[in-house]
Amino acid sequence: MQDQRLMIPGPTPVPQSVLQAMARPMMNHRSKPFAEILEDCTDGARWMFQTRNDVFILTTSGTGGLEAAAVNVLSPGDRVLALVAGVFGKRWADICQAYGADVERVEWPLGQAYDVERVKEALAKGPYLVLLMTHNETSTTVLNPIAEIAALIRRELPDALILVDSVSGLGTADLPVDALDLDIVVAGSQKAFMLPPGLAYLAVSPRAWEAIGKAKAPRFYFDLVRARDFKAKGQTPWTPAISVFYAMQEALRHLRAEGLTAIFARHERLAMGLRAGVRALGLELLVKDDAIASRAVTGVWPPAGVAANDFRKVMQDRFGIVLANGQGPVQDKIFRIGHLGHVGELDITSCLSALEIALVGLGAKIELGTSVAAAQTEFMRAAAPEPVAAR
Ligand SMILES: Cc1ncc(COP(=O)(O)O)c(C=O)c1O
């Protein structure tokens, strides 16, 4: 019997010390000790976002964070341009539409990332008050070029609000919120923060605050003005998920010790090692181009004659490795391997080792050890020390 290993794109594995931090007794959330925890966690989230802007920690899931961004900046009839490259891009567009915004969508085919040409064309039909982007499109395992597209938007529509869903992206790939001049960026606890679900994070720019002052969409639980007023008193408007705040303090200790650059490099190394392994077996990746491949999750087509769900069942039953199904048009057709948060190289090589055994058991013609060796080679290449400069 194996312990379960979660390799889905969230919730992700949580370090033991972080789990233990949650076993502390409850406290009064309207007290000085909680105010200190709130401040500490807010500072840590600011560090993850690389921002000096206001950051709010809301007790909700990632979708709640997306809804909070929408209801605070929008009024019915406002023009929104949504860049949709998969299920989560579509979800945010749907949320804005549900609150009465006039939403224009640009859609990309499965497994493709945003490109400047199509966004430029769409911007020409503006102006738009709000632009919606997804940093890491978890459903299609695509990493979108946010820096490039944000720079284009700023040139073409300097006053537009740029909203970014980085629920599964933040902490897996560099997203310097201030340097990119992003207005609201949303993240979630159960992803690279290595926490249980329960908290959403919003980084809010001064430009976004101006819009919040004018917005008319109905809101209550997610009212950021109320959140700001309570934050000034060291509180949240409503009862927070206190245990997840305890956990967050501990997770931040780990994250800060590793450092942002090393965290991004680790996620890149894991993604590239896994991709090298999958390619070595002759399997097809959902996203072919490494440059736009998610650093958080990888989508793979099973070999001919193997059903994706049969394969996932063997991985779970025999090895305890939990993989994710495809989403949208590739549901039940591909499998997705999550590798974000509290994950290291051995998780990738052992997953590949199990994957080979499972595929051979299901009749695939592959040579054992092939993918593991390819991942090892990639890890050694990526971890090679910088050559010492000649004197
Ligand atoms: C990119 C992205 N956006 C939004 C969400 C929604 O988050 P939640 O399921 O926490 O509501 C997810 C969840 O996987 C996600 O990956």
Ligand as a Chemical Component Dictionary entry (heavy atoms), coordinates in Angstrom:
data_LIG
# 
_chem_comp.id                   LIG 
_chem_comp.type                 NON-POLYMER 
_chem_comp.pdbx_formal_charge   0 
_chem_comp.three_letter_code    LIG 
# 
loop_
_chem_comp_atom.comp_id 
_chem_comp_atom.atom_id 
_chem_comp_atom.alt_atom_id 
_chem_comp_atom.type_symbol 
_chem_comp_atom.charge 
_chem_comp_atom.model_Cartn_x 
_chem_comp_atom.model_Cartn_y 
_chem_comp_atom.model_Cartn_z 
_chem_comp_atom.pdbx_ordinal 
LIG C1 C1 C 0 -6.021  29.365 -13.784 1  
LIG C2 C2 C 0 -7.078  29.082 -12.766 2  
LIG N1 N1 N 0 -7.993  30.020 -12.509 3  
LIG C3 C3 C 0 -8.962  29.824 -11.609 4  
LIG C4 C4 C 0 -9.073  28.641 -10.910 5  
LIG C5 C5 C 0 -10.192 28.445 -9.970  6  
LIG O1 O1 O 0 -9.776  28.255 -8.685  7  
LIG P1 P1 P 0 -10.705 27.531 -7.601  8  
LIG O2 O2 O 0 -10.940 26.138 -8.094  9  
LIG O3 O3 O 0 -9.850  27.620 -6.369  10 
LIG O4 O4 O 0 -11.956 28.313 -7.494  11 
LIG C6 C6 C 0 -8.142  27.625 -11.151 12 
LIG C7 C7 C 0 -8.232  26.338 -10.448 13 
LIG O5 O5 O 0 -7.609  25.376 -10.791 14 
LIG C8 C8 C 0 -7.119  27.860 -12.086 15 
LIG O6 O6 O 0 -6.216  26.914 -12.353 16 
# 
loop_
_chem_comp_bond.comp_id 
_chem_comp_bond.atom_id_1 
_chem_comp_bond.atom_id_2 
_chem_comp_bond.value_order 
_chem_comp_bond.pdbx_ordinal 
LIG C1 C2 SING 1  
LIG C2 N1 SING 2  
LIG C2 C8 DOUB 3  
LIG N1 C3 DOUB 4  
LIG C3 C4 SING 5  
LIG C4 C5 SING 6  
LIG C4 C6 DOUB 7  
LIG C5 O1 SING 8  
LIG O1 P1 SING 9  
LIG P1 O2 DOUB 10 
LIG P1 O3 SING 11 
LIG P1 O4 SING 12 
LIG C6 C7 SING 13 
LIG C6 C8 SING 14 
LIG C7 O5 DOUB 15 
LIG C8 O6 SING 16 
# 
